[in-house]
Amino acid sequence: MTILVRRANIQKCVVHLQGNLLNKVRPKDKSAFSSDLKEAFNNFSAESSKQKARAKIKNFVDKWKEAYGRPVTKLLDEDYINDYLTYIDYSVEVRRMVYTTNSIENLNRQIRKITKTKISF
């Protein structure tokens, strides 16, 4: 039996997670839900740690689990949420860049746009 050891840090896009959760929220709750969700993942200060982040997420889940159940309670699953909190391991200056994959997706889109029109590629 082979045991695989993950050596790379994986950071899933928190912005996409937030968008996916907001798609499941009723319009009347969107504003409050969105601000609570942003606060739960706002870990950009030097004092932030994964333990504090998990506590913020737990508070968020406790507030919204009655209304939205599984999509919200899934955030408490340790295996699920770990890849969304990797950015906290980095310095404060880098966290906002690691937090989302939007800049990487934008670069890939620009490369595809340019290479698609070039027959030589």
Secondary structure, 3 states (H helix, E strand, C coil): CCCCCCCCCCCCCHHHHHHHHHCCCCHHHHHHHHHHHHHHCCCCCCCCCHHHHHHHHHHHHHHHHHHHCHHHHHHHCHHHHHHHCHHHHCCHHHHHHHHCCHHHHHHHHHHHHHHHCCCCC
